[in-house]
Amino acid sequence: MRSIMNFYVSYLLCLVLGLACVVCVCLWNSRWRGGFAWDGSPLQFNWHPVLMVTGLIVLYGNAAIIRLPLPGAVVYRIPLTWGQNKLPWKLLHAVLMLLALVLSIVGLCAVFNFHNAKNIPNLYSLHSWIGIAATALFAIQWVMGFAGFLLPCSPTSLRKLLKPIHVWFGGSILTLSIIACISGINEKLFFSLKGNSNGTQPYSRLPPEAVLGNSLGVLIVAFGLVVHRILSNQEWQRPDSGSGNMAYTPLLQEDN
């Protein structure tokens, strides 16, 4: 009972931190960066951090808890789901992950379109390399997960092969996403807070925008640590339904 209570406290903390991340990134880009548009201007760029933090961090992390023990799966860890049919939670996990992936791709489109409109080179920074790698791995992860765990034609041998790979990739993608977001926040603050050259206070003087950006980075790290804690706790892993847990069952016929 105590372990279950600890889970719900951790999950509540995860939700609060995730909401705080979204609020902070939206506040930063609406108040200090001028708002949002889709016209090739700097306002279009502002969609990039909002969509990447919302999709690749917050939604991905919560979708992960839903489907535990497979990362991308906090929902499956929720004890109230343990005695229920797994299929609805698998589908919810897949839908949330797809939504997170779509938001991430739109976020990438926002920054690429902005760069192209302003003749700014693409993919030259370490931040961009890590971000592209995380999104590409995420797309591969989703396709392989759908093919291996939801398609009726998926054989048992494929599911057994994919499960440890799916688990490892899930945690790795979240870690890469956190690194990409932190480096992106830092990069944006360095580019934007140049002091007298653009009418702002320098980053080194820690103006309010810098405090908010740094705080966003801290919140993202805290969110990731809580998600990893939930995903790694064996006491919170959904119990196996029996020896046939990995046996093939068609998508629309899966039982408890």
Backbone as CSV, one residue per row, in Angstrom:
resi,resn,N_x,N_y,N_z,CA_x,CA_y,CA_z,C_x,C_y,C_z
1,MET,0.831,-1.208,0.000,0.000,0.000,0.000,0.869,1.263,0.000
2,ARG,1.944,1.221,0.807,2.843,2.367,0.863,3.514,2.603,-0.486
3,SER,3.891,1.484,-1.154,4.527,1.606,-2.458,3.586,2.242,-3.471
4,ILE,2.308,1.872,-3.417,1.326,2.443,-4.339,1.146,3.935,-4.075
5,MET,1.109,4.308,-2.792,0.980,5.718,-2.453,2.193,6.505,-2.949
6,ASN,3.370,5.910,-2.807,4.587,6.561,-3.301,4.514,6.759,-4.807
7,PHE,3.929,5.773,-5.514,3.780,5.917,-6.959,2.911,7.124,-7.291
8,TYR,1.752,7.225,-6.643,0.834,8.309,-6.976,1.415,9.676,-6.610
9,VAL,2.190,9.736,-5.527,2.865,10.986,-5.187,3.874,11.347,-6.288
10,SER,4.625,10.340,-6.735,5.609,10.572,-7.794,4.922,10.963,-9.096
11,TYR,3.810,10.304,-9.404,3.097,10.611,-10.644,2.497,12.011,-10.591
12,LEU,1.971,12.398,-9.422,1.434,13.747,-9.263,2.550,14.772,-9.457
13,LEU,3.724,14.488,-8.893,4.872,15.376,-9.073,5.254,15.463,-10.549
14,CYS,5.184,14.335,-11.246,5.470,14.297,-12.683,4.504,15.195,-13.446
15,LEU,3.217,15.114,-13.119,2.218,15.938,-13.798,2.426,17.421,-13.513
16,VAL,2.738,17.748,-12.257,2.944,19.150,-11.877,4.169,19.720,-12.591
17,LEU,5.258,18.958,-12.605,6.476,19.417,-13.274,6.247,19.564,-14.782
18,GLY,5.522,18.614,-15.372,5.233,18.698,-16.799,4.416,19.933,-17.134
19,LEU,3.397,20.199,-16.324,2.574,21.398,-16.544,3.413,22.661,-16.373
20,ALA,4.293,22.657,-15.377,5.158,23.819,-15.155,6.087,24.053,-16.352
21,CYS,6.584,22.968,-16.949,7.434,23.093,-18.137,6.679,23.759,-19.283
22,VAL,5.462,23.315,-19.521,4.672,23.871,-20.627,4.339,25.335,-20.364
23,VAL,3.947,25.653,-19.133,3.618,27.038,-18.791,4.836,27.939,-18.966
24,CYS,5.991,27.484,-18.496,7.213,28.299,-18.582,7.632,28.545,-20.026
25,VAL,7.614,27.500,-20.857,8.064,27.687,-22.235,7.086,28.567,-23.014
26,CYS,5.788,28.461,-22.717,4.801,29.326,-23.379,4.952,30.769,-22.907
27,LEU,5.156,30.951,-21.597,5.336,32.298,-21.056,6.585,32.949,-21.625
28,TRP,7.654,32.206,-21.695,8.915,32.733,-22.229,8.735,33.256,-23.656
29,ASN,8.118,32.443,-24.502,8.024,32.805,-25.915,6.898,33.788,-26.213
30,SER,5.917,33.890,-25.351,4.848,34.866,-25.571,5.204,36.221,-24.977
31,ARG,5.817,36.244,-23.802,6.110,37.528,-23.144,7.440,38.128,-23.587
32,TRP,8.487,37.328,-23.658,9.811,37.861,-23.950,10.214,37.733,-25.429
33,ARG,9.637,36.784,-26.137,10.025,36.571,-27.533,8.981,37.074,-28.517
34,GLY,7.881,37.667,-28.020,6.948,38.371,-28.909,5.722,37.613,-29.359
35,GLY,5.586,36.340,-29.016,4.397,35.601,-29.414,4.662,34.621,-30.546
36,PHE,3.618,34.304,-31.310,3.694,33.225,-32.283,3.101,33.635,-33.633
37,ALA,3.666,33.058,-34.689,3.145,33.247,-36.047,3.691,32.107,-36.898
38,TRP,3.245,32.047,-38.146,3.786,31.055,-39.080,4.011,31.765,-40.419
39,ASP,5.012,32.662,-40.419,5.248,33.524,-41.578,6.730,33.673,-41.902
40,GLY,7.566,32.786,-41.361,8.991,32.876,-41.621,9.726,33.872,-40.753
41,SER,9.008,34.561,-39.874,9.616,35.548,-38.989,10.119,34.865,-37.713
42,PRO,10.841,35.615,-36.856,11.261,35.032,-35.577,10.095,34.516,-34.730
43,LEU,8.900,35.051,-34.977,7.736,34.568,-34.234,7.408,33.116,-34.597
44,GLN,7.742,32.713,-35.819,7.542,31.319,-36.192,8.501,30.418,-35.430
45,PHE,9.731,30.884,-35.250,10.700,30.093,-34.486,10.176,29.775,-33.096
46,ASN,9.383,30.683,-32.520,8.917,30.495,-31.148,8.076,29.234,-30.972
47,TRP,7.499,28.737,-32.069,6.764,27.478,-31.972,7.712,26.313,-31.678
48,HIS,8.945,26.437,-32.099,9.894,25.329,-31.969,10.098,24.896,-30.520
49,PRO,10.505,25.781,-29.610,10.684,25.319,-28.225,9.387,24.879,-27.573
50,VAL,8.291,25.551,-27.880,7.011,25.178,-27.262,6.601,23.763,-27.662
51,LEU,6.671,23.467,-28.958,6.236,22.159,-29.447,7.203,21.047,-29.051
52,MET,8.496,21.343,-29.019,9.463,20.312,-28.659,9.375,19.963,-27.176
53,VAL,9.249,20.972,-26.327,9.112,20.703,-24.892,7.796,19.981,-24.605
54,THR,6.719,20.442,-25.236,5.404,19.826,-25.003,5.351,18.392,-25.530
55,GLY,5.863,18.191,-26.762,5.760,16.864,-27.374,6.851,15.910,-26.956
56,LEU,8.110,16.335,-27.150,9.245,15.428,-26.982,9.605,15.194,-25.515
57,ILE,9.157,16.083,-24.626,9.466,15.928,-23.201,8.215,15.555,-22.405
58,VAL,7.270,16.480,-22.299,6.147,16.310,-21.378,5.188,15.210,-21.830
59,LEU,4.718,15.296,-23.067,3.761,14.288,-23.543,4.432,12.928,-23.675
60,TYR,5.662,12.908,-24.179,6.402,11.647,-24.301,6.594,11.000,-22.936
61,GLY,7.023,11.786,-21.950,7.264,11.233,-20.622,6.018,10.666,-19.981
62,ASN,4.892,11.380,-20.119,3.649,10.891,-19.527,3.088,9.703,-20.292
63,ALA,3.239,9.713,-21.610,2.798,8.558,-22.390,3.623,7.338,-22.012
64,ALA,4.887,7.575,-21.663,5.757,6.481,-21.260,5.245,5.842,-19.985
65,ILE,4.840,6.663,-19.023,4.359,6.131,-17.751,3.088,5.331,-17.967
66,ILE,2.283,5.722,-18.970,1.024,5.026,-19.240,1.250,3.574,-19.616
67,ARG,2.320,3.293,-20.319,2.462,1.974,-20.926,3.561,1.142,-20.257
68,LEU,3.961,1.523,-19.023,5.003,0.751,-18.386,4.627,-0.716,-18.375
69,PRO,5.593,-1.656,-18.445,7.004,-1.460,-18.302,7.733,-0.986,-19.547
70,LEU,7.046,-0.723,-20.622,7.745,-0.219,-21.804,7.832,1.290,-21.721
71,PRO,9.053,1.891,-21.723,9.133,3.314,-21.647,8.351,3.955,-22.770
72,GLY,7.996,5.162,-22.581,6.975,5.771,-23.369,5.745,5.290,-22.696
73,ALA,5.932,4.987,-21.379,4.958,4.167,-20.709,4.648,4.463,-19.263
74,VAL,4.303,5.719,-18.771,3.929,5.835,-17.350,2.505,5.351,-17.132
75,VAL,1.598,5.393,-18.142,0.196,5.029,-17.913,0.054,3.563,-17.528
76,TYR,0.858,2.702,-18.114,0.785,1.284,-17.797,1.248,1.011,-16.372
77,ARG,1.975,1.933,-15.775,2.456,1.748,-14.406,1.378,2.062,-13.386
78,ILE,0.343,2.759,-13.776,-0.684,3.156,-12.815,-1.348,1.904,-12.253
79,PRO,-1.264,1.682,-10.938,-1.792,0.442,-10.354,-3.256,0.175,-10.679
80,LEU,-4.061,1.222,-10.838,-5.478,1.018,-11.141,-5.696,0.317,-12.471
81,THR,-4.696,0.312,-13.343,-4.835,-0.325,-14.656,-4.418,-1.793,-14.643
82,TRP,-3.818,-2.270,-13.553,-3.217,-3.599,-13.560,-4.239,-4.719,-13.751
83,GLY,-5.432,-4.552,-13.234,-6.427,-5.606,-13.371,-7.332,-5.433,-14.571
84,GLN,-7.025,-4.485,-15.425,-7.880,-4.184,-16.564,-7.292,-4.742,-17.859
85,ASN,-8.136,-4.778,-18.866,-7.690,-5.182,-20.195,-6.551,-4.285,-20.645
86,LYS,-5.475,-4.880,-21.152,-4.303,-4.103,-21.552,-4.497,-3.350,-22.863
87,LEU,-5.411,-3.822,-23.705,-5.541,-3.237,-25.039,-5.843,-1.741,-25.027
88,PRO,-6.833,-1.259,-24.235,-7.089,0.183,-24.254,-5.881,1.009,-23.844
89,TRP,-5.072,0.492,-22.908,-3.893,1.233,-22.450,-2.778,1.189,-23.495
90,LYS,-2.684,0.065,-24.218,-1.735,0.012,-25.335,-2.107,1.041,-26.405
91,LEU,-3.394,1.111,-26.707,-3.841,2.057,-27.727,-3.656,3.500,-27.260
92,LEU,-3.959,3.754,-25.978,-3.761,5.096,-25.447,-2.285,5.482,-25.498
93,HIS,-1.429,4.541,-25.131,0.014,4.769,-25.193,0.446,5.103,-26.626
94,ALA,-0.038,4.321,-27.593,0.336,4.529,-28.996,-0.169,5.867,-29.510
95,VAL,-1.403,6.244,-29.151,-1.981,7.506,-29.618,-1.239,8.696,-29.015
96,LEU,-0.953,8.635,-27.711,-0.227,9.732,-27.074,1.176,9.876,-27.658
97,MET,1.826,8.731,-27.912,3.152,8.784,-28.509,3.098,9.362,-29.920
98,LEU,2.075,8.989,-30.680,1.937,9.535,-32.036,1.707,11.038,-31.983
99,LEU,0.882,11.497,-31.041,0.639,12.928,-30.892,1.933,13.648,-30.522
100,ALA,2.715,13.048,-29.605,4.005,13.643,-29.230,4.939,13.721,-30.437
101,LEU,4.935,12.675,-31.263,5.781,12.657,-32.451,5.352,13.720,-33.450
102,VAL,4.037,13.869,-33.654,3.532,14.882,-34.588,3.911,16.282,-34.119
103,LEU,3.746,16.564,-32.825,4.124,17.873,-32.295,5.612,18.136,-32.497
104,SER,6.427,17.100,-32.297,7.869,17.247,-32.473,8.226,17.554,-33.930
105,ILE,7.575,16.852,-34.850,7.844,17.082,-36.271,7.413,18.485,-36.689
106,VAL,6.247,18.937,-36.215,5.807,20.300,-36.521,6.784,21.315,-35.926
107,GLY,7.297,21.014,-34.719,8.292,21.892,-34.118,9.559,21.990,-34.944
108,LEU,9.978,20.870,-35.537,11.142,20.893,-36.427,10.842,21.666,-37.706
109,CYS,9.642,21.498,-38.233,9.260,22.249,-39.441,9.309,23.750,-39.177
110,ALA,8.889,24.156,-37.971,8.890,25.581,-37.631,10.292,26.167,-37.707
111,VAL,11.271,25.474,-37.137,12.626,26.026,-37.117,13.288,25.922,-38.486
112,PHE,13.041,24.844,-39.226,13.615,24.725,-40.568,13.049,25.806,-41.500
113,ASN,11.743,26.034,-41.445,11.140,27.058,-42.289,11.672,28.444,-41.948
114,PHE,11.839,28.708,-40.647,12.385,29.994,-40.222,13.818,30.172,-40.714
115,HIS,14.635,29.150,-40.543,16.024,29.220,-41.000,16.103,29.437,-42.508
116,ASN,15.295,28.708,-43.246,15.325,28.841,-44.704,14.871,30.237,-45.153
117,ALA,13.861,30.782,-44.453,13.368,32.115,-44.813,14.415,33.192,-44.539
118,LYS,15.250,32.983,-43.549,16.263,33.971,-43.166,17.665,33.597,-43.666
119,ASN,17.741,32.548,-44.484,19.042,32.073,-45.004,20.028,31.736,-43.883
120,ILE,19.504,31.104,-42.843,20.320,30.640,-41.720,20.645,29.168,-41.944
121,PRO,21.894,28.762,-41.792,22.235,27.345,-41.998,21.470,26.428,-41.046
122,ASN,21.165,25.233,-41.513,20.496,24.232,-40.692,21.496,23.178,-40.203
123,LEU,21.187,22.606,-39.066,21.908,21.432,-38.559,23.418,21.651,-38.442
124,TYR,23.820,22.768,-37.895,25.248,23.018,-37.702,25.670,22.898,-36.242
125,SER,24.703,22.913,-35.313,25.040,22.912,-33.884,24.864,21.530,-33.283
126,LEU,25.525,21.310,-32.156,25.371,20.048,-31.425,23.933,19.870,-30.970
127,HIS,23.299,20.978,-30.581,21.885,20.927,-30.185,21.022,20.340,-31.297
128,SER,21.231,20.818,-32.529,20.409,20.346,-33.642,20.688,18.883,-33.960
129,TRP,21.931,18.461,-33.851,22.258,17.049,-34.116,21.555,16.139,-33.111
130,ILE,21.617,16.505,-31.840,20.995,15.672,-30.808,19.479,15.678,-30.966
131,GLY,18.912,16.848,-31.269,17.462,16.935,-31.434,16.954,16.112,-32.609
132,ILE,17.663,16.183,-33.738,17.279,15.391,-34.904,17.408,13.900,-34.598
133,ALA,18.480,13.520,-33.909,18.682,12.112,-33.555,17.548,11.617,-32.666
134,ALA,17.163,12.427,-31.676,16.080,12.031,-30.771,14.769,11.856,-31.520
135,THR,14.450,12.805,-32.418,13.193,12.723,-33.162,13.193,11.548,-34.142
136,ALA,14.318,11.323,-34.808,14.411,10.198,-35.746,14.271,8.865,-35.019
137,LEU,14.942,8.726,-33.889,14.823,7.494,-33.106,13.406,7.314,-32.586
138,PHE,12.778,8.422,-32.223,11.393,8.378,-31.752,10.480,7.837,-32.857
139,ALA,10.654,8.332,-34.082,9.828,7.868,-35.196,10.039,6.375,-35.447
140,ILE,11.303,5.945,-35.429,11.603,4.521,-35.618,10.997,3.690,-34.491
141,GLN,11.122,4.207,-33.270,10.581,3.518,-32.096,9.072,3.321,-32.221
142,TRP,8.373,4.371,-32.671,6.916,4.272,-32.765,6.504,3.249,-33.827
143,VAL,7.141,3.307,-34.979,6.802,2.372,-36.059,7.080,0.932,-35.630
144,MET,8.242,0.690,-35.033,8.590,-0.655,-34.600,7.671,-1.130,-33.478
145,GLY,7.305,-0.227,-32.569,6.390,-0.589,-31.495,5.013,-0.939,-32.021
146,PHE,4.527,-0.152,-32.975,3.219,-0.442,-33.564,3.242,-1.779,-34.292
147,ALA,4.295,-2.001,-35.071,4.393,-3.239,-35.839,4.560,-4.448,-34.928
148,GLY,5.331,-4.281,-33.845,5.635,-5.428,-32.997,4.595,-5.752,-31.955
149,PHE,3.870,-4.728,-31.455,2.990,-4.965,-30.318,1.512,-4.741,-30.593
150,LEU,1.148,-4.176,-31.743,-0.260,-3.919,-32.019,-0.783,-4.618,-33.272
151,LEU,0.062,-4.857,-34.250,-0.431,-5.510,-35.469,-0.802,-6.964,-35.208
152,PRO,-1.958,-7.412,-35.702,-2.380,-8.796,-35.478,-1.415,-9.835,-36.042
153,CYS,-0.667,-9.467,-37.074,0.233,-10.432,-37.707,1.590,-10.522,-37.002
154,SER,1.774,-9.781,-35.912,3.060,-9.779,-35.220,3.294,-11.111,-34.508
155,PRO,4.374,-11.853,-34.848,4.642,-13.145,-34.206,5.238,-12.968,-32.812
156,THR,5.116,-14.002,-32.013,5.637,-13.978,-30.649,7.142,-13.737,-30.628
157,SER,7.861,-14.356,-31.548,9.316,-14.207,-31.571,9.729,-12.760,-31.783
158,LEU,8.982,-12.017,-32.614,9.302,-10.618,-32.868,9.056,-9.781,-31.621
159,ARG,7.969,-10.073,-30.915,7.659,-9.322,-29.703,8.717,-9.551,-28.636
160,LYS,9.172,-10.792,-28.494,10.222,-11.092,-27.519,11.521,-10.393,-27.873
161,LEU,11.801,-10.314,-29.164,13.016,-9.651,-29.612,12.931,-8.138,-29.404
162,LEU,11.763,-7.571,-29.678,11.614,-6.124,-29.636,11.499,-5.555,-28.230
163,LYS,10.965,-6.332,-27.294,10.657,-5.769,-25.981,11.865,-5.127,-25.303
164,PRO,13.003,-5.806,-25.121,14.149,-5.140,-24.464,14.701,-3.974,-25.275
165,ILE,14.628,-4.071,-26.604,15.083,-2.966,-27.451,14.158,-1.766,-27.274
166,HIS,12.854,-2.030,-27.232,11.856,-0.984,-27.055,12.048,-0.278,-25.713
167,VAL,12.312,-1.056,-24.690,12.529,-0.496,-23.354,13.765,0.399,-23.334
168,TRP,14.863,-0.106,-23.885,16.110,0.664,-23.868,15.989,1.939,-24.698
169,PHE,15.387,1.827,-25.874,15.238,2.999,-26.734,14.320,4.031,-26.089
170,GLY,13.295,3.570,-25.377,12.372,4.512,-24.748,13.072,5.438,-23.774
171,GLY,13.872,4.861,-22.871,14.607,5.682,-21.922,15.676,6.528,-22.585
172,SER,16.325,5.977,-23.595,17.386,6.706,-24.295,16.832,7.920,-25.036
173,ILE,15.670,7.767,-25.656,15.061,8.879,-26.391,14.697,10.012,-25.438
174,LEU,14.159,9.665,-24.273,13.826,10.705,-23.297,15.084,11.442,-22.840
175,THR,16.158,10.699,-22.597,17.418,11.322,-22.180,17.955,12.249,-23.264
176,LEU,17.958,11.786,-24.517,18.413,12.629,-25.623,17.544,13.877,-25.772
177,SER,16.250,13.713,-25.568,15.336,14.849,-25.688,15.626,15.900,-24.626
178,ILE,15.909,15.449,-23.413,16.235,16.383,-22.338,17.525,17.138,-22.659
179,ILE,18.529,16.404,-23.128,19.799,17.047,-23.497,19.580,18.068,-24.612
180,ALA,18.790,17.691,-25.615,18.536,18.602,-26.739,17.816,19.863,-26.271
181,CYS,16.829,19.705,-25.393,16.073,20.869,-24.933,16.933,21.791,-24.072
182,ILE,17.732,21.230,-23.185,18.584,22.061,-22.334,19.600,22.826,-23.175
183,SER,20.238,22.135,-24.101,21.218,22.810,-24.952,20.553,23.854,-25.835
184,GLY,19.313,23.576,-26.276,18.593,24.544,-27.100,18.215,25.793,-26.322
185,ILE,17.786,25.618,-25.077,17.453,26.769,-24.236,18.686,27.640,-24.034
186,ASN,19.800,27.004,-23.702,21.040,27.737,-23.473,21.495,28.465,-24.738
187,GLU,21.373,27.779,-25.869,21.769,28.379,-27.150,20.905,29.590,-27.476
188,LYS,19.605,29.463,-27.271,18.688,30.567,-27.550,18.973,31.763,-26.653
189,LEU,19.251,31.529,-25.383,19.549,32.628,-24.468,20.841,33.340,-24.860
190,PHE,21.854,32.573,-25.264,23.104,33.187,-25.699,22.889,34.040,-26.951
191,PHE,22.089,33.549,-27.895,21.843,34.284,-29.132,20.994,35.533,-28.896
192,SER,20.055,35.454,-27.941,19.080,36.531,-27.765,19.547,37.615,-26.804
193,LEU,20.275,37.234,-25.771,20.679,38.194,-24.735,22.131,38.608,-24.959
194,LYS,22.310,39.550,-25.864,23.660,39.968,-26.253,24.076,41.310,-25.654
195,GLY,23.209,41.885,-24.846,23.560,43.175,-24.282,23.199,44.323,-25.198
196,ASN,24.036,45.321,-25.291,23.731,46.557,-26.026,23.523,46.349,-27.521
197,SER,24.063,45.275,-28.077,23.959,45.072,-29.533,22.528,44.869,-30.002
198,ASN,21.647,44.382,-29.143,20.241,44.230,-29.542,19.276,44.771,-28.492
199,GLY,19.776,45.624,-27.629,18.902,46.297,-26.669,18.489,45.447,-25.483
200,THR,19.154,44.343,-25.247,18.834,43.485,-24.105,19.979,43.510,-23.107
201,GLN,19.694,43.039,-21.905,20.760,42.849,-20.935,21.532,41.586,-21.296
202,PRO,22.832,41.563,-21.092,23.598,40.351,-21.425,23.206,39.180,-20.527
203,TYR,23.328,38.007,-21.080,22.997,36.770,-20.354,23.771,36.687,-19.051
204,SER,25.020,37.165,-19.053,25.863,37.060,-17.867,25.327,37.845,-16.683
205,ARG,24.460,38.816,-16.934,23.870,39.599,-15.841,22.580,38.978,-15.328
206,LEU,22.182,37.879,-15.904,21.019,37.104,-15.483,19.741,37.960,-15.392
207,PRO,19.304,38.524,-16.526,18.037,39.263,-16.520,16.859,38.310,-16.322
208,PRO,15.651,38.842,-16.120,14.492,37.974,-15.857,14.264,36.891,-16.911
209,GLU,14.494,37.228,-18.186,14.321,36.215,-19.237,15.295,35.060,-19.049
210,ALA,16.529,35.378,-18.656,17.515,34.332,-18.422,17.131,33.471,-17.226
211,VAL,16.589,34.101,-16.197,16.145,33.347,-15.015,15.039,32.374,-15.402
212,LEU,14.086,32.855,-16.216,12.988,31.982,-16.645,13.510,30.852,-17.517
213,GLY,14.407,31.160,-18.453,14.958,30.117,-19.318,15.733,29.078,-18.529
214,ASN,16.568,29.534,-17.605,17.313,28.591,-16.768,16.371,27.754,-15.909
215,SER,15.327,28.396,-15.389,14.347,27.671,-14.565,13.631,26.606,-15.384
216,LEU,13.329,26.933,-16.639,12.714,25.947,-17.528,13.626,24.744,-17.686
217,GLY,14.921,24.989,-17.869,15.866,23.880,-17.987,15.890,23.012,-16.740
218,VAL,15.863,23.648,-15.577,15.855,22.899,-14.312,14.579,22.068,-14.189
219,LEU,13.444,22.646,-14.577,12.174,21.917,-14.522,12.188,20.707,-15.452
220,ILE,12.761,20.862,-16.636,12.847,19.751,-17.587,13.697,18.626,-17.016
221,VAL,14.823,18.978,-16.404,15.678,17.956,-15.789,14.934,17.256,-14.652
222,ALA,14.259,18.033,-13.804,13.511,17.448,-12.691,12.410,16.519,-13.192
223,PHE,11.711,16.951,-14.244,10.664,16.108,-14.838,11.257,14.795,-15.338
224,GLY,12.380,14.886,-16.047,13.018,13.675,-16.564,13.464,12.736,-15.462
225,LEU,13.995,13.279,-14.375,14.434,12.442,-13.259,13.263,11.706,-12.615
226,VAL,12.135,12.410,-12.469,10.951,11.771,-11.878,10.428,10.668,-12.793
227,VAL,10.376,10.938,-14.108,9.911,9.918,-15.050,10.831,8.699,-15.020
228,HIS,12.140,8.927,-15.037,13.085,7.812,-14.985,12.943,7.035,-13.681
229,ARG,12.665,7.739,-12.598,12.454,7.065,-11.314,11.230,6.144,-11.380
230,ILE,10.162,6.630,-11.956,8.949,5.816,-12.079,9.195,4.622,-12.993
231,LEU,9.869,4.863,-14.107,10.095,3.794,-15.077,11.038,2.720,-14.547
232,SER,11.944,3.090,-13.667,12.971,2.140,-13.213,12.599,1.391,-11.943
233,ASN,11.535,1.794,-11.275,11.142,1.145,-10.022,10.411,-0.167,-10.318
234,GLN,11.026,-1.275,-9.985,10.440,-2.583,-10.283,9.153,-2.840,-9.506
235,GLU,9.010,-2.210,-8.343,7.789,-2.399,-7.553,6.573,-1.806,-8.247
236,TRP,6.809,-0.862,-9.148,5.712,-0.203,-9.848,5.499,-0.758,-11.243
237,GLN,6.147,-1.872,-11.569,5.968,-2.481,-12.884,4.714,-3.332,-12.899
238,ARG,3.969,-3.233,-13.972,2.730,-4.011,-14.088,3.041,-5.485,-13.967
239,PRO,2.346,-6.221,-13.073,2.612,-7.654,-12.918,2.334,-8.408,-14.204
240,ASP,3.158,-9.448,-14.474,2.908,-10.309,-15.625,1.586,-11.028,-15.438
241,SER,0.889,-11.213,-16.554,-0.406,-11.894,-16.481,-0.263,-13.399,-16.445
242,GLY,0.983,-13.860,-16.510,1.208,-15.300,-16.490,2.269,-15.691,-17.475
243,SER,2.487,-16.974,-17.598,3.547,-17.453,-18.483,3.278,-17.110,-19.928
244,GLY,2.039,-16.882,-20.266,1.692,-16.560,-21.650,1.696,-15.079,-21.937
245,ASN,2.332,-14.315,-21.039,2.313,-12.859,-21.182,2.853,-12.382,-22.514
246,MET,3.881,-13.063,-23.009,4.473,-12.638,-24.265,3.889,-13.367,-25.471
247,ALA,2.950,-14.258,-25.218,2.380,-15.025,-26.316,1.602,-14.104,-27.238
248,TYR,1.554,-14.482,-28.494,0.862,-13.655,-29.466,-0.635,-13.703,-29.234
249,THR,-1.269,-12.528,-29.192,-2.722,-12.417,-29.157,-3.114,-11.328,-30.130
250,PRO,-4.120,-11.567,-30.962,-4.511,-10.561,-31.939,-4.898,-9.259,-31.269
251,LEU,-4.750,-8.178,-32.004,-4.991,-6.840,-31.485,-6.365,-6.714,-30.839
252,LEU,-7.385,-7.212,-31.480,-8.742,-7.030,-30.989,-9.232,-8.156,-30.102
253,GLN,-8.318,-9.065,-29.701,-8.743,-10.182,-28.872,-7.922,-10.288,-27.602
254,GLU,-7.129,-9.246,-27.270,-6.257,-9.344,-26.113,-7.093,-9.274,-24.845
255,ASP,-6.816,-10.187,-23.896,-7.546,-10.200,-22.636,-6.682,-9.616,-21.546
256,ASN,-7.094,-9.795,-20.305,-6.357,-9.269,-19.190,-5.027,-9.971,-19.021
